Amino acid sequence: MPLMMISIVLDSAQGVLVGVSRGCGWQQLAAMTNLVVFYLVGMPLAILFTFKLKFYSKSVVLPLVICSVAPFPLHDLLAYLLVNVLGLGLAGASTAVSVTLWVSCLMLLAYVLLSEKFSETWRGFSADAFKYMLPTVKLATPSAIMVCHLELWAFELLVLIAGLLPNPTVDTPLIAMCSSTEAIICMISVGFSAAVSTRVANEIGAGNVDRVRNAVSVTMKLSVFLAISFVLLLGFGHNLWASLFSRSSTIVSEYAAITPLMMISIVLDSAQGVLAGVSRGCGWQHLAAMTNLVVFYLVGMPLAILFTFKLKFYSKSLWAGLICGVTCQACSLLVITVRTKWSKLMEIMQEEKANYVA
C-alpha cells in the first residue's frame, strides 16, 4: 500500500508533465523519455536490483562483482557503435545501457539456477513469495524513501534552484557537475553501505556482538579512507576533471572555487552512507528516513535557499546548505549508532525471531 500510494502520486505527476510536453509540442521528447525510463532502463534495473539484494543476503559477493564487471566492455562497444557510428543519439545510448543491464540480469539468473549456494533458498516461482509481502513492503518503503527519494531529490533540487540564479548558464551546469561528481564518488560508500547493512543484520541474527562492532568500525574506516583519497585527487586535479564535463573556462574556474566545499561534502557523505547502512541492518529504516527528511528539507534546503537568495552567495551557498544537511545527518546517525546497546538489541531480536522475516 505505501509503495502503491507513492506510485499513484508519481504517476499523476508524470501524467501532468506529459500533458505539458504535448502542449509545448514535445511529443517526441516525451515518448523517448517514457521509452528510456520505463522499458529500456527501468525494467532491467528493477530486476537487477532484486537479484543484488538476494546475493547480499547470502553474502555472495564475488559472482555479483563478476556479473557486474563482465558486461562493461560490451556496454562501451555498443555505446560507441550505436551513438558514434550509427548516430542514434539518446536512443542508442539508452539501448546500450538496456542491453548491458539485461546481460547482467541473465548472468545472475543463470548463477542462481545453477549454483548450489541457492539450491535451498530458491526452487523456482511459487505463490509462497507473496506470503511475506506486507512485512517486506513495510520494511522496504522507508528504506527506498530514505535512499532514493529524500537524498537524491535534494541533489536534483539544487540543480533546479541553480536555474533561478542570476547566471543560470554557468550555475546550472556547475551544480550539475558537482552532483554528478558526488554521485560517482559516493558509489563507493553505497557499496560499503550495502555490505555493512547485510553484515550487521547477519551478525545480529547470529548473536555476535563483537563482530557487529568490528564490521561497523572496519567499514567506516575503509569508506572514509577511500573518500579522503579521492578528495585529494579531486583537489589536485579538479581542472582536469571539470574539463571532462565542459570546455568553458568560466565553468572550469567556478568549479575550482567550489571544489573545497565538495571535498567536505564527499567525506561527510561517505561516513553517513555507512551509518545509514548500519541503520538498515538494524531495521531502523523508519528512524533513518525521518532523519533524512528533517536534515535535508528542514535544515539543508532552507539554509541553501537562505544563503543563496538572502545573503547572495549564489552557487557556493547551494552546496554550503547541502553540507549543513549532510553534517546534521551524519551526526544524528553517529549518535544513534554510538548509543546503540547491541546486546539488548540482540536479545530483542531473539525474542521476536519467530516473527522476524530475514
LUMBA-360525 format. One record per residue (C-alpha): residue in three letters; y, z, x. Coordinates in steps of 0.02 Angstrom, whole numbers, plus 50000, padded with zeros to 5 digits. Layout:
# LUMBA-360525
<r aa="ALA" yy="Y" zz="Z" xx="X"/>
...
# end
This chain:
# LUMBA-360525
<r aa="MET" yy="50000" zz="50000" xx="50000"/>
<r aa="PRO" yy="50130" zz="50040" xx="50137"/>
<r aa="LEU" yy="50089" zz="49876" xx="50225"/>
<r aa="MET" yy="50098" zz="49785" xx="50058"/>
<r aa="MET" yy="50270" zz="49860" xx="50023"/>
<r aa="ILE" yy="50332" zz="49808" xx="50195"/>
<r aa="SER" yy="50262" zz="49633" xx="50172"/>
<r aa="ILE" yy="50344" zz="49616" xx="50000"/>
<r aa="VAL" yy="50515" zz="49663" xx="50069"/>
<r aa="LEU" yy="50498" zz="49547" xx="50219"/>
<r aa="ASP" yy="50430" zz="49405" xx="50112"/>
<r aa="SER" yy="50576" zz="49424" xx="49992"/>
<r aa="ALA" yy="50699" zz="49415" xx="50136"/>
<r aa="GLN" yy="50607" zz="49266" xx="50207"/>
<r aa="GLY" yy="50618" zz="49176" xx="50040"/>
<r aa="VAL" yy="50805" zz="49204" xx="50029"/>
<r aa="LEU" yy="50831" zz="49143" xx="50208"/>
<r aa="VAL" yy="50726" zz="48987" xx="50174"/>
<r aa="GLY" yy="50836" zz="48952" xx="50023"/>
<r aa="VAL" yy="50991" zz="48969" xx="50130"/>
<r aa="SER" yy="50915" zz="48849" xx="50258"/>
<r aa="ARG" yy="50881" zz="48721" xx="50123"/>
<r aa="GLY" yy="51058" zz="48739" xx="50055"/>
<r aa="CYS" yy="51126" zz="48705" xx="50230"/>
<r aa="GLY" yy="51016" zz="48552" xx="50249"/>
<r aa="TRP" yy="50899" zz="48634" xx="50375"/>
<r aa="GLN" yy="50737" zz="48591" xx="50283"/>
<r aa="GLN" yy="50651" zz="48527" xx="50439"/>
<r aa="LEU" yy="50701" zz="48681" xx="50539"/>
<r aa="ALA" yy="50637" zz="48798" xx="50402"/>
<r aa="ALA" yy="50473" zz="48703" xx="50387"/>
<r aa="MET" yy="50448" zz="48704" xx="50575"/>
<r aa="THR" yy="50485" zz="48891" xx="50583"/>
<r aa="ASN" yy="50358" zz="48930" xx="50447"/>
<r aa="LEU" yy="50227" zz="48822" xx="50532"/>
<r aa="VAL" yy="50253" zz="48904" xx="50701"/>
<r aa="VAL" yy="50269" zz="49086" xx="50645"/>
<r aa="PHE" yy="50133" zz="49094" xx="50513"/>
<r aa="TYR" yy="50000" zz="48969" xx="50562"/>
<r aa="LEU" yy="50015" zz="48916" xx="50744"/>
<r aa="VAL" yy="50056" zz="49088" xx="50816"/>
<r aa="GLY" yy="50041" zz="49222" xx="50682"/>
<r aa="MET" yy="49858" zz="49199" xx="50630"/>
<r aa="PRO" yy="49778" zz="49190" xx="50804"/>
<r aa="LEU" yy="49892" zz="49330" xx="50865"/>
<r aa="ALA" yy="49837" zz="49444" xx="50723"/>
<r aa="ILE" yy="49653" zz="49409" xx="50758"/>
<r aa="LEU" yy="49678" zz="49433" xx="50945"/>
<r aa="PHE" yy="49766" zz="49599" xx="50917"/>
<r aa="THR" yy="49619" zz="49660" xx="50812"/>
<r aa="PHE" yy="49497" zz="49615" xx="50949"/>
<r aa="LYS" yy="49603" zz="49704" xx="51078"/>
<r aa="LEU" yy="49601" zz="49866" xx="50978"/>
<r aa="LYS" yy="49412" zz="49857" xx="50969"/>
<r aa="PHE" yy="49399" zz="49834" xx="51157"/>
<r aa="TYR" yy="49523" zz="49976" xx="51189"/>
<r aa="SER" yy="49422" zz="50096" xx="51081"/>
<r aa="LYS" yy="49265" zz="50058" xx="51183"/>
<r aa="SER" yy="49360" zz="50069" xx="51350"/>
<r aa="VAL" yy="49303" zz="49891" xx="51388"/>
<r aa="VAL" yy="49448" zz="49829" xx="51494"/>
<r aa="LEU" yy="49386" zz="49701" xx="51621"/>
<r aa="PRO" yy="49320" zz="49574" xx="51494"/>
<r aa="LEU" yy="49483" zz="49592" xx="51399"/>
<r aa="VAL" yy="49582" zz="49553" xx="51556"/>
<r aa="ILE" yy="49472" zz="49403" xx="51597"/>
<r aa="CYS" yy="49485" zz="49331" xx="51421"/>
<r aa="SER" yy="49674" zz="49351" xx="51429"/>
<r aa="VAL" yy="49700" zz="49277" xx="51603"/>
<r aa="ALA" yy="49573" zz="49135" xx="51595"/>
<r aa="PRO" yy="49663" zz="49032" xx="51460"/>
<r aa="PHE" yy="49830" zz="49046" xx="51552"/>
<r aa="PRO" yy="49808" zz="48890" xx="51662"/>
<r aa="LEU" yy="49760" zz="48795" xx="51505"/>
<r aa="HIS" yy="49922" zz="48852" xx="51423"/>
<r aa="ASP" yy="50027" zz="48790" xx="51570"/>
<r aa="LEU" yy="49939" zz="48621" xx="51569"/>
<r aa="LEU" yy="49954" zz="48598" xx="51382"/>
<r aa="ALA" yy="50135" zz="48652" xx="51378"/>
<r aa="TYR" yy="50180" zz="48529" xx="51515"/>
<r aa="LEU" yy="50086" zz="48385" xx="51433"/>
<r aa="LEU" yy="50149" zz="48416" xx="51256"/>
<r aa="VAL" yy="50330" zz="48458" xx="51299"/>
<r aa="ASN" yy="50370" zz="48359" xx="51457"/>
<r aa="VAL" yy="50251" zz="48211" xx="51446"/>
<r aa="LEU" yy="50235" zz="48182" xx="51258"/>
<r aa="GLY" yy="50408" zz="48251" xx="51216"/>
<r aa="LEU" yy="50353" zz="48354" xx="51065"/>
<r aa="GLY" yy="50479" zz="48493" xx="51098"/>
<r aa="LEU" yy="50461" zz="48650" xx="50994"/>
<r aa="ALA" yy="50306" zz="48585" xx="50905"/>
<r aa="GLY" yy="50222" zz="48551" xx="51072"/>
<r aa="ALA" yy="50266" zz="48722" xx="51144"/>
<r aa="SER" yy="50203" zz="48814" xx="50989"/>
<r aa="THR" yy="50044" zz="48709" xx="50987"/>
<r aa="ALA" yy="50010" zz="48756" xx="51168"/>
<r aa="VAL" yy="50033" zz="48941" xx="51126"/>
<r aa="SER" yy="49920" zz="48923" xx="50974"/>
<r aa="VAL" yy="49780" zz="48837" xx="51069"/>
<r aa="THR" yy="49788" zz="48968" xx="51207"/>
<r aa="LEU" yy="49778" zz="49112" xx="51083"/>
<r aa="TRP" yy="49633" zz="49033" xx="50990"/>
<r aa="VAL" yy="49537" zz="49006" xx="51152"/>
<r aa="SER" yy="49564" zz="49189" xx="51197"/>
<r aa="CYS" yy="49506" zz="49241" xx="51023"/>
<r aa="LEU" yy="49347" zz="49136" xx="51034"/>
<r aa="MET" yy="49308" zz="49205" xx="51207"/>
<r aa="LEU" yy="49324" zz="49384" xx="51145"/>
<r aa="LEU" yy="49220" zz="49345" xx="50991"/>
<r aa="ALA" yy="49083" zz="49271" xx="51100"/>
<r aa="TYR" yy="49084" zz="49427" xx="51208"/>
<r aa="VAL" yy="49071" zz="49541" xx="51056"/>
<r aa="LEU" yy="48925" zz="49440" xx="50986"/>
<r aa="LEU" yy="48829" zz="49428" xx="51150"/>
<r aa="SER" yy="48867" zz="49591" xx="51240"/>
<r aa="GLU" yy="48751" zz="49740" xx="51225"/>
<r aa="LYS" yy="48902" zz="49857" xx="51227"/>
<r aa="PHE" yy="48946" zz="49804" xx="51050"/>
<r aa="SER" yy="48770" zz="49790" xx="50982"/>
<r aa="GLU" yy="48781" zz="49957" xx="50892"/>
<r aa="THR" yy="48964" zz="49950" xx="50843"/>
<r aa="TRP" yy="48970" zz="49782" xx="50754"/>
<r aa="ARG" yy="48825" zz="49696" xx="50670"/>
<r aa="GLY" yy="48918" zz="49562" xx="50575"/>
<r aa="PHE" yy="49031" zz="49559" xx="50423"/>
<r aa="SER" yy="48997" zz="49692" xx="50293"/>
<r aa="ALA" yy="49079" zz="49773" xx="50142"/>
<r aa="ASP" yy="49074" zz="49937" xx="50237"/>
<r aa="ALA" yy="49228" zz="49877" xx="50331"/>
<r aa="PHE" yy="49331" zz="49919" xx="50177"/>
<r aa="LYS" yy="49264" zz="50096" xx="50165"/>
<r aa="TYR" yy="49396" zz="50174" xx="50276"/>
<r aa="MET" yy="49535" zz="50051" xx="50238"/>
<r aa="LEU" yy="49656" zz="50178" xx="50162"/>
<r aa="PRO" yy="49645" zz="50305" xx="50307"/>
<r aa="THR" yy="49665" zz="50162" xx="50430"/>
<r aa="VAL" yy="49819" zz="50096" xx="50339"/>
<r aa="LYS" yy="49896" zz="50270" xx="50336"/>
<r aa="LEU" yy="49868" zz="50284" xx="50524"/>
<r aa="ALA" yy="49919" zz="50106" xx="50569"/>
<r aa="THR" yy="50076" zz="50090" xx="50465"/>
<r aa="PRO" yy="50186" zz="50216" xx="50558"/>
<r aa="SER" yy="50116" zz="50154" xx="50723"/>
<r aa="ALA" yy="50168" zz="49975" xx="50681"/>
<r aa="ILE" yy="50337" zz="50033" xx="50619"/>
<r aa="MET" yy="50371" zz="50136" xx="50774"/>
<r aa="VAL" yy="50325" zz="49998" xx="50897"/>
<r aa="CYS" yy="50361" zz="49832" xx="50813"/>
<r aa="HIS" yy="50495" zz="49865" xx="50685"/>
<r aa="LEU" yy="50609" zz="50004" xx="50744"/>
<r aa="GLU" yy="50617" zz="49974" xx="50931"/>
<r aa="LEU" yy="50605" zz="49785" xx="50937"/>
<r aa="TRP" yy="50727" zz="49765" xx="50794"/>
<r aa="ALA" yy="50852" zz="49870" xx="50892"/>
<r aa="PHE" yy="50848" zz="49740" xx="51032"/>
<r aa="GLU" yy="50869" zz="49599" xx="50907"/>
<r aa="LEU" yy="51016" zz="49689" xx="50826"/>
<r aa="LEU" yy="51103" zz="49696" xx="50994"/>
<r aa="VAL" yy="51093" zz="49506" xx="51006"/>
<r aa="LEU" yy="51163" zz="49488" xx="50830"/>
<r aa="ILE" yy="51306" zz="49609" xx="50866"/>
<r aa="ALA" yy="51345" zz="49514" xx="51026"/>
<r aa="GLY" yy="51386" zz="49364" xx="50918"/>
<r aa="LEU" yy="51532" zz="49463" xx="50844"/>
<r aa="LEU" yy="51614" zz="49495" xx="51013"/>
<r aa="PRO" yy="51772" zz="49402" xx="51068"/>
<r aa="ASN" yy="51674" zz="49289" xx="51187"/>
<r aa="PRO" yy="51509" zz="49257" xx="51097"/>
<r aa="THR" yy="51463" zz="49105" xx="51201"/>
<r aa="VAL" yy="51444" zz="49220" xx="51351"/>
<r aa="ASP" yy="51399" zz="49388" xx="51273"/>
<r aa="THR" yy="51261" zz="49325" xx="51158"/>
<r aa="PRO" yy="51157" zz="49237" xx="51293"/>
<r aa="LEU" yy="51193" zz="49382" xx="51410"/>
<r aa="ILE" yy="51120" zz="49512" xx="51291"/>
<r aa="ALA" yy="50977" zz="49394" xx="51250"/>
<r aa="MET" yy="50938" zz="49380" xx="51436"/>
<r aa="CYS" yy="50942" zz="49570" xx="51453"/>
<r aa="SER" yy="50825" zz="49590" xx="51304"/>
<r aa="SER" yy="50705" zz="49460" xx="51374"/>
<r aa="THR" yy="50705" zz="49543" xx="51545"/>
<r aa="GLU" yy="50673" zz="49713" xx="51469"/>
<r aa="ALA" yy="50532" zz="49644" xx="51362"/>
<r aa="ILE" yy="50448" zz="49557" xx="51510"/>
<r aa="ILE" yy="50453" zz="49708" xx="51624"/>
<r aa="CYS" yy="50406" zz="49831" xx="51488"/>
<r aa="MET" yy="50245" zz="49736" xx="51451"/>
<r aa="ILE" yy="50175" zz="49842" xx="51593"/>
<r aa="SER" yy="50222" zz="50003" xx="51505"/>
<r aa="VAL" yy="50149" zz="49932" xx="51343"/>
<r aa="GLY" yy="49984" zz="49911" xx="51434"/>
<r aa="PHE" yy="49992" zz="50087" xx="51502"/>
<r aa="SER" yy="50038" zz="50148" xx="51328"/>
<r aa="ALA" yy="49883" zz="50068" xx="51252"/>
<r aa="ALA" yy="49775" zz="50136" xx="51392"/>
<r aa="VAL" yy="49838" zz="50315" xx="51382"/>
<r aa="SER" yy="49827" zz="50319" xx="51190"/>
<r aa="THR" yy="49645" zz="50267" xx="51198"/>
<r aa="ARG" yy="49606" zz="50385" xx="51340"/>
<r aa="VAL" yy="49692" zz="50534" xx="51259"/>
<r aa="ALA" yy="49606" zz="50503" xx="51093"/>
<r aa="ASN" yy="49435" zz="50488" xx="51175"/>
<r aa="GLU" yy="49456" zz="50644" xx="51282"/>
<r aa="ILE" yy="49524" zz="50747" xx="51138"/>
<r aa="GLY" yy="49373" zz="50696" xx="51036"/>
<r aa="ALA" yy="49260" zz="50746" xx="51180"/>
<r aa="GLY" yy="49349" zz="50912" xx="51205"/>
<r aa="ASN" yy="49403" zz="50881" xx="51386"/>
<r aa="VAL" yy="49570" zz="50969" xx="51409"/>
<r aa="ASP" yy="49587" zz="50937" xx="51595"/>
<r aa="ARG" yy="49551" zz="50752" xx="51577"/>
<r aa="VAL" yy="49685" zz="50734" xx="51443"/>
<r aa="ARG" yy="49815" zz="50813" xx="51556"/>
<r aa="ASN" yy="49758" zz="50707" xx="51702"/>
<r aa="ALA" yy="49765" zz="50546" xx="51600"/>
<r aa="VAL" yy="49943" zz="50583" xx="51543"/>
<r aa="SER" yy="50001" zz="50629" xx="51719"/>
<r aa="VAL" yy="49923" zz="50481" xx="51809"/>
<r aa="THR" yy="49979" zz="50353" xx="51680"/>
<r aa="MET" yy="50157" zz="50419" xx="51679"/>
<r aa="LYS" yy="50169" zz="50412" xx="51869"/>
<r aa="LEU" yy="50099" zz="50236" xx="51878"/>
<r aa="SER" yy="50212" zz="50170" xx="51741"/>
<r aa="VAL" yy="50371" zz="50245" xx="51814"/>
<r aa="PHE" yy="50323" zz="50192" xx="51992"/>
<r aa="LEU" yy="50297" zz="50011" xx="51941"/>
<r aa="ALA" yy="50457" zz="50013" xx="51838"/>
<r aa="ILE" yy="50556" zz="50076" xx="51988"/>
<r aa="SER" yy="50477" zz="49941" xx="52096"/>
<r aa="PHE" yy="50529" zz="49803" xx="51975"/>
<r aa="VAL" yy="50700" zz="49883" xx="51956"/>
<r aa="LEU" yy="50728" zz="49873" xx="52144"/>
<r aa="LEU" yy="50676" zz="49690" xx="52143"/>
<r aa="LEU" yy="50794" zz="49657" xx="51999"/>
<r aa="GLY" yy="50935" zz="49748" xx="52089"/>
<r aa="PHE" yy="50920" zz="49640" xx="52244"/>
<r aa="GLY" yy="50876" zz="49476" xx="52157"/>
<r aa="HIS" yy="50974" zz="49482" xx="51994"/>
<r aa="ASN" yy="51070" zz="49321" xx="52034"/>
<r aa="LEU" yy="50909" zz="49225" xx="52064"/>
<r aa="TRP" yy="50831" zz="49296" xx="51906"/>
<r aa="ALA" yy="50984" zz="49257" xx="51800"/>
<r aa="SER" yy="50989" zz="49079" xx="51865"/>
<r aa="LEU" yy="50817" zz="49052" xx="51787"/>
<r aa="PHE" yy="50896" zz="49081" xx="51616"/>
<r aa="SER" yy="51066" zz="49000" xx="51636"/>
<r aa="ARG" yy="51162" zz="48887" xx="51755"/>
<r aa="SER" yy="51329" zz="48958" xx="51702"/>
<r aa="SER" yy="51413" zz="49051" xx="51845"/>
<r aa="THR" yy="51506" zz="49160" xx="51718"/>
<r aa="ILE" yy="51346" zz="49219" xx="51635"/>
<r aa="VAL" yy="51263" zz="49249" xx="51804"/>
<r aa="SER" yy="51410" zz="49356" xx="51862"/>
<r aa="GLU" yy="51413" zz="49453" xx="51698"/>
<r aa="TYR" yy="51225" zz="49482" xx="51715"/>
<r aa="ALA" yy="51255" zz="49555" xx="51888"/>
<r aa="ALA" yy="51382" zz="49676" xx="51814"/>
<r aa="ILE" yy="51263" zz="49737" xx="51678"/>
<r aa="THR" yy="51111" zz="49748" xx="51793"/>
<r aa="PRO" yy="51138" zz="49934" xx="51839"/>
<r aa="LEU" yy="51130" zz="49980" xx="51655"/>
<r aa="MET" yy="50972" zz="49876" xx="51636"/>
<r aa="MET" yy="50892" zz="49966" xx="51783"/>
<r aa="ILE" yy="50919" zz="50133" xx="51695"/>
<r aa="SER" yy="50851" zz="50073" xx="51528"/>
<r aa="ILE" yy="50696" zz="49996" xx="51608"/>
<r aa="VAL" yy="50647" zz="50159" xx="51695"/>
<r aa="LEU" yy="50678" zz="50260" xx="51537"/>
<r aa="ASP" yy="50581" zz="50136" xx="51430"/>
<r aa="SER" yy="50433" zz="50141" xx="51549"/>
<r aa="ALA" yy="50424" zz="50331" xx="51528"/>
<r aa="GLN" yy="50447" zz="50332" xx="51339"/>
<r aa="GLY" yy="50314" zz="50196" xx="51321"/>
<r aa="VAL" yy="50183" zz="50309" xx="51398"/>
<r aa="LEU" yy="50241" zz="50459" xx="51296"/>
<r aa="ALA" yy="50232" zz="50354" xx="51138"/>
<r aa="GLY" yy="50053" zz="50310" xx="51184"/>
<r aa="VAL" yy="50012" zz="50494" xx="51201"/>
<r aa="SER" yy="50083" zz="50523" xx="51027"/>
<r aa="ARG" yy="49973" zz="50386" xx="50955"/>
<r aa="GLY" yy="49821" zz="50455" xx="51044"/>
<r aa="CYS" yy="49854" zz="50625" xx="50965"/>
<r aa="GLY" yy="49877" zz="50549" xx="50793"/>
<r aa="TRP" yy="50064" zz="50589" xx="50785"/>
<r aa="GLN" yy="50119" zz="50416" xx="50731"/>
<r aa="HIS" yy="50223" zz="50485" xx="50588"/>
<r aa="LEU" yy="50318" zz="50601" xx="50705"/>
<r aa="ALA" yy="50347" zz="50465" xx="50835"/>
<r aa="ALA" yy="50403" zz="50340" xx="50702"/>
<r aa="MET" yy="50529" zz="50465" xx="50633"/>
<r aa="THR" yy="50591" zz="50500" xx="50811"/>
<r aa="ASN" yy="50616" zz="50313" xx="50841"/>
<r aa="LEU" yy="50710" zz="50296" xx="50677"/>
<r aa="VAL" yy="50831" zz="50436" xx="50722"/>
<r aa="VAL" yy="50862" zz="50392" xx="50904"/>
<r aa="PHE" yy="50885" zz="50205" xx="50882"/>
<r aa="TYR" yy="50975" zz="50194" xx="50715"/>
<r aa="LEU" yy="51065" zz="50361" xx="50703"/>
<r aa="VAL" yy="51107" zz="50379" xx="50888"/>
<r aa="GLY" yy="51087" zz="50217" xx="50987"/>
<r aa="MET" yy="51156" zz="50086" xx="50867"/>
<r aa="PRO" yy="51306" zz="50189" xx="50806"/>
<r aa="LEU" yy="51355" zz="50229" xx="50985"/>
<r aa="ALA" yy="51336" zz="50047" xx="51036"/>
<r aa="ILE" yy="51449" zz="49993" xx="50892"/>
<r aa="LEU" yy="51574" zz="50132" xx="50933"/>
<r aa="PHE" yy="51582" zz="50088" xx="51117"/>
<r aa="THR" yy="51596" zz="49902" xx="51079"/>
<r aa="PHE" yy="51725" zz="49890" xx="50941"/>
<r aa="LYS" yy="51823" zz="50052" xx="50960"/>
<r aa="LEU" yy="51826" zz="50077" xx="51149"/>
<r aa="LYS" yy="51824" zz="49888" xx="51184"/>
<r aa="PHE" yy="51689" zz="49895" xx="51318"/>
<r aa="TYR" yy="51603" zz="49745" xx="51239"/>
<r aa="SER" yy="51436" zz="49684" xx="51310"/>
<r aa="LYS" yy="51408" zz="49830" xx="51429"/>
<r aa="SER" yy="51437" zz="49953" xx="51289"/>
<r aa="LEU" yy="51298" zz="49875" xx="51185"/>
<r aa="TRP" yy="51172" zz="49912" xx="51321"/>
<r aa="ALA" yy="51250" zz="50084" xx="51353"/>
<r aa="GLY" yy="51220" zz="50129" xx="51170"/>
<r aa="LEU" yy="51039" zz="50072" xx="51187"/>
<r aa="ILE" yy="51021" zz="50182" xx="51342"/>
<r aa="CYS" yy="51081" zz="50332" xx="51240"/>
<r aa="GLY" yy="50948" zz="50296" xx="51109"/>
<r aa="VAL" yy="50808" zz="50271" xx="51236"/>
<r aa="THR" yy="50861" zz="50431" xx="51328"/>
<r aa="CYS" yy="50852" zz="50533" xx="51168"/>
<r aa="GLN" yy="50684" zz="50454" xx="51127"/>
<r aa="ALA" yy="50609" zz="50490" xx="51298"/>
<r aa="CYS" yy="50674" zz="50669" xx="51299"/>
<r aa="SER" yy="50609" zz="50702" xx="51123"/>
<r aa="LEU" yy="50435" zz="50634" xx="51160"/>
<r aa="LEU" yy="50433" zz="50727" xx="51327"/>
<r aa="VAL" yy="50471" zz="50893" xx="51242"/>
<r aa="ILE" yy="50335" zz="50860" xx="51113"/>
<r aa="THR" yy="50208" zz="50816" xx="51248"/>
<r aa="VAL" yy="50251" zz="50962" xx="51363"/>
<r aa="ARG" yy="50243" zz="51089" xx="51222"/>
<r aa="THR" yy="50077" zz="51025" xx="51157"/>
<r aa="LYS" yy="49937" zz="51153" xx="51162"/>
<r aa="TRP" yy="49790" zz="51038" xx="51199"/>
<r aa="SER" yy="49657" zz="51171" xx="51173"/>
<r aa="LYS" yy="49722" zz="51212" xx="51000"/>
<r aa="LEU" yy="49736" zz="51028" xx="50958"/>
<r aa="MET" yy="49555" zz="51000" xx="51008"/>
<r aa="GLU" yy="49499" zz="51146" xx="50901"/>
<r aa="ILE" yy="49585" zz="51070" xx="50751"/>
<r aa="MET" yy="49504" zz="50902" xx="50787"/>
<r aa="GLN" yy="49332" zz="50981" xx="50799"/>
<r aa="GLU" yy="49358" zz="51069" xx="50632"/>
<r aa="GLU" yy="49408" zz="50907" xx="50548"/>
<r aa="LYS" yy="49282" zz="50799" xx="50639"/>
<r aa="ALA" yy="49182" zz="50762" xx="50484"/>
<r aa="ASN" yy="49335" zz="50683" xx="50401"/>
<r aa="TYR" yy="49406" zz="50602" xx="50557"/>
<r aa="VAL" yy="49395" zz="50412" xx="50571"/>
<r aa="ALA" yy="49389" zz="50355" xx="50751"/>
# end
